[in-house]
Amino acid sequence: MSMIFFACVVRVRDGLPLSASTDFHLNQDFLECRKRLKALSSILARYPSRGTAKGRSLSIHFLSSGDIACMAICSSSYSTIMAFCFLEELRWQFAASYNTRSINSASRPYAFIEFDNTIQKVKQHFNSTRGSRAKGSWERVEEELRLQPPVQLQLEATELLNGLSNGGHAGGHVEVVPTYRMQPVTPLGILSLVLNIMCGALNLIRGVHLAEYSFQEDHEGIGNVIAFFLPFLACLFQCYLYLFYSSARKVKTFVLLFCVCSCNIYLYGLRNLWQISFHIGVASLSSYQILTRQLLEKQPDCGV
């Protein structure tokens, strides 16, 4: 199948990965190709702005511009012109979102991991039937590639070049797909989890009891049942967001907080002001803990 499998944005001068799509493929050829992409990213400064590393079933395309380079793993049958159209769109989107100063000051891998949402959307667009036929900048890119063809590399040679650039140490390669390690859980965070679980349990119990009554006698109380069950689900998802990394965490956190607040206000009458304040307070504490628990900074891998 002709498609784009993976994409990332790296810093040209040192190959530091700034963001990447969060796709996972267990195919051995893909895993090997990903290692070679990592190797190639560390020596992009040696090459012209465009290049392609061809393999039997997979190919790597890269486009460098200023401080950043966009890279993609595609099936070898995927159009080279469309691959560079994709990289052009990715480069434009990234340049519009981050300035040179923030790129140069980035000190840890995947400092702009939130950009993975944009990578995913652009990739899905180009992989779709509609996206693959949207020629947009096709003629311009085709003309540029005709006048200045991308440098051609062999996938098998990429790791060797990387080993030479590291003084002959061809140690283990760090894969481009990020592993998200969060900062340690704090005592206040544990308290927020306990309170969240308690609030979720209270919502579930009240919702089940009310549902039994509503379905038997008062069918007009279905709205109250939903208003109990939604905060129950929101409490569970808040616990998940605190413990594990998820893209668009900030948006999801505020949506969940709004859900808890709205449902509890709707339940005024079945709950008094103190109960409503308690549930909203716990949801606010959990939201604060989610937003303040960041990704753990990754120490440079020295091949140890």
C-alpha positions in Angstrom: 0.0 0.0 0.0 1.4 3.4 -1.0 1.3 5.6 2.1 3.2 7.7 4.6 3.9 5.6 7.8 5.8 7.9 10.0 7.0 11.6 10.2 9.1 13.7 12.5 10.7 17.1 12.9 14.3 17.3 14.0 16.8 20.1 14.6 19.4 20.1 11.8 22.6 21.0 13.8 22.4 18.0 16.2 19.5 15.8 15.1 17.5 16.5 18.2 14.0 15.2 17.7 11.5 18.0 18.3 8.3 16.2 17.5 7.1 13.0 15.9 3.9 11.2 15.0 2.9 8.6 17.5 2.3 5.7 15.2 3.6 2.3 16.2 4.3 -0.5 13.7 5.7 -3.8 14.7 6.9 -4.7 11.2 10.6 -5.6 11.4 11.4 -3.7 8.2 9.8 -0.6 9.6 11.6 -0.8 12.9 15.0 -1.1 11.0 14.0 1.8 8.8 13.2 3.9 11.9 16.7 3.2 13.3 18.3 4.3 10.1 16.1 7.5 10.1 17.6 8.3 13.6 21.1 7.7 12.3 20.5 9.9 9.3 18.9 12.7 11.3 22.2 13.2 13.2 24.2 14.0 10.0 21.6 16.0 8.0 23.9 19.0 8.1 26.2 17.2 5.6 23.6 17.0 2.9 21.6 19.3 0.6 18.1 20.4 1.6 16.4 17.5 0.0 17.2 13.8 0.0 15.9 10.3 -0.3 17.2 7.1 1.1 15.7 4.2 -0.9 15.0 0.7 0.4 13.2 -2.3 -1.0 9.9 -1.7 0.6 10.4 1.6 2.6 12.1 4.9 1.8 13.1 7.9 3.9 12.6 11.4 2.6 13.9 14.5 4.3 13.6 18.2 3.7 15.8 20.7 5.6 15.0 24.4 5.9 16.9 26.7 8.3 17.2 25.1 11.7 14.8 22.3 11.2 14.3 19.2 9.0 11.2 17.3 8.3 11.6 13.5 7.7 9.2 10.8 6.7 9.1 7.1 6.2 7.0 6.1 3.2 6.4 3.0 1.2 8.8 2.9 -1.7 5.9 3.0 -4.1 4.7 6.3 -2.7 5.1 9.2 -5.0 8.4 11.1 -4.3 6.7 14.4 -5.4 3.8 13.8 -3.0 6.3 12.9 -0.2 8.0 16.3 -0.6 4.7 18.1 -0.8 3.9 16.5 2.5 7.2 17.5 4.0 6.7 21.1 2.6 3.3 21.3 4.3 4.8 19.9 7.6 7.7 22.4 7.5 5.3 25.3 6.9 3.0 24.3 9.8 5.9 23.9 12.2 7.5 27.2 11.2 4.2 29.0 11.7 3.9 27.5 15.2 7.4 27.9 16.6 10.1 30.6 16.2 13.8 30.1 15.8 14.6 31.1 19.3 12.5 28.4 20.8 13.9 25.8 18.4 17.5 26.7 19.3 16.8 26.8 23.0 15.2 23.4 23.1 17.3 21.2 25.4 15.3 17.9 25.6 13.9 15.6 22.9 10.3 16.1 21.8 10.1 19.6 23.4 7.3 20.3 21.0 5.5 17.0 21.3 2.1 18.7 21.1 2.8 19.3 17.4 2.2 15.5 16.9 -1.5 16.4 16.5 -0.7 18.5 13.5 1.6 15.8 12.0 -1.1 13.3 12.4 -3.7 15.5 10.6 -1.4 16.3 7.7 -0.3 12.7 7.4 -3.9 11.4 7.4 -4.8 14.1 4.8 -2.1 13.0 2.4 -2.8 9.3 3.0 -6.5 9.8 2.2 -7.8 9.5 -1.4 -8.8 13.1 -1.3 -5.4 14.2 0.0 -3.4 12.2 -2.4 -5.3 13.8 -5.3 -5.0 17.3 -4.0 -2.2 18.6 -6.2 -1.9 22.0 -4.6 1.9 22.6 -4.8 2.5 19.5 -7.0 3.7 21.5 -10.1 6.0 23.7 -8.1 7.6 20.8 -6.2 7.8 18.8 -9.4 9.7 21.6 -11.1 12.0 22.1 -8.1 12.9 18.4 -8.0 13.5 18.4 -11.8 15.9 21.4 -11.5 17.5 20.1 -8.3 16.9 16.4 -7.7 17.1 15.2 -4.1 20.4 13.5 -3.1 20.0 9.7 -3.4 21.2 7.6 -0.5 21.1 3.9 0.4 19.4 2.9 3.6 22.1 0.3 4.3 24.8 3.0 4.2 23.1 5.3 6.7 24.1 3.5 9.9 27.7 3.2 8.7 27.9 7.0 8.1 26.5 7.6 11.5 29.0 5.3 13.1 31.9 7.2 11.5 30.5 10.5 12.6 30.5 9.2 16.2 34.1 8.2 16.1 33.5 4.6 15.2 31.1 3.9 18.0 28.2 2.2 16.3 26.3 1.6 19.6 22.6 1.2 20.0 20.5 3.7 18.2 17.7 5.6 19.9 14.4 5.2 18.0 12.6 8.2 16.8 9.2 7.2 18.3 9.1 8.9 21.7 8.6 7.1 25.0 6.7 9.4 27.3 8.0 9.3 30.9 6.2 11.6 33.3 7.6 13.4 36.4 7.3 11.4 39.6 3.9 11.4 41.3 3.7 13.9 44.2 1.9 13.4 47.5 -0.6 16.1 46.5 -1.1 14.2 43.2 -1.8 11.0 45.2 -4.4 12.9 47.3 -6.1 14.2 44.1 -6.3 10.6 42.8 -7.8 9.3 46.0 -10.4 12.2 46.2 -11.1 11.8 42.5 -11.8 8.0 42.9 -14.0 8.8 45.9 -16.0 11.4 43.9 -16.3 9.0 41.0 -17.6 6.3 43.3 -20.2 8.7 44.9 -21.4 9.7 41.4 -21.7 6.1 40.3 -23.6 5.0 43.4 -26.0 8.0 43.3 -26.4 7.5 39.5 -27.2 3.7 39.8 -29.8 4.3 42.6 -31.4 7.1 40.7 -31.5 5.1 37.5 -33.3 2.2 39.2 -36.0 4.7 40.4 -36.2 6.6 37.1 -36.6 3.6 34.9 -39.4 2.2 37.1 -41.4 5.3 38.1 -39.9 8.7 37.1 -38.8 8.7 33.4 -38.3 12.5 33.6 -35.3 11.9 35.9 -33.1 10.5 33.1 -31.3 13.8 32.8 -30.2 13.6 36.4 -28.9 10.0 35.9 -26.8 11.2 33.0 -25.6 14.2 35.1 -24.3 11.6 37.7 -22.7 9.2 35.2 -20.8 11.9 33.2 -18.8 13.1 36.2 -18.1 9.5 37.1 -16.5 9.0 33.7 -14.8 12.4 33.9 -13.2 11.4 37.3 -11.8 8.2 35.8 -10.4 10.0 32.8 -8.9 12.7 35.0 -7.0 9.9 36.9 -5.8 8.5 33.5 -4.6 11.9 32.3 -2.7 12.4 35.6 -0.9 9.0 35.4 -0.3 8.8 31.7 0.7 11.1 28.9 -1.9 12.0 26.3 -1.8 14.4 23.4 -3.8 17.6 23.8 -3.8 17.1 27.6 -4.7 20.8 28.3 -7.8 20.7 26.1 -9.0 17.4 27.5 -8.3 18.6 31.1 -10.5 21.8 30.6 -13.2 19.8 28.9 -13.4 17.3 31.8 -13.4 20.2 34.3 -16.2 21.9 32.5 -18.2 18.6 32.4 -17.8 18.1 36.1 -18.8 21.7 36.9 -21.8 21.8 34.5 -23.2 18.5 35.7 -22.9 19.4 39.4 -24.6 22.7 38.9 -27.3 20.9 37.0 -27.7 18.6 40.0 -28.4 21.5 42.4 -31.4 20.4 44.5 -30.2 16.8 44.6 -26.9 18.1 46.0 -26.5 21.0 48.3 -23.9 23.8 47.8 -21.3 22.2 50.0 -21.5 18.9 48.1 -21.3 20.8 44.8 -18.3 22.9 46.0 -16.5 19.7 47.1 -16.9 17.9 43.8 -15.9 21.0 41.8 -13.0 21.6 44.2 -11.7 18.1 43.7 -12.0 18.4 39.9 -10.1 21.7 40.0 -7.3 20.2 42.1 -7.1 17.2 39.8 -6.9 19.5 36.7 -4.2 21.5 38.3 -2.2 18.4 39.1 -2.6 17.1 35.5 -1.4 20.4 34.0 1.6 20.8 36.3 2.9 17.2 35.9 5.1 17.4 32.9 7.1 15.0 30.7 10.3 14.0 32.4 13.4 15.5 30.7 15.3 12.9 28.9 19.1 12.8 29.6 21.3 12.5 26.5 21.9 9.0 25.4 25.7 8.4 25.3 25.4 4.8 24.2 25.7 3.5 27.8 
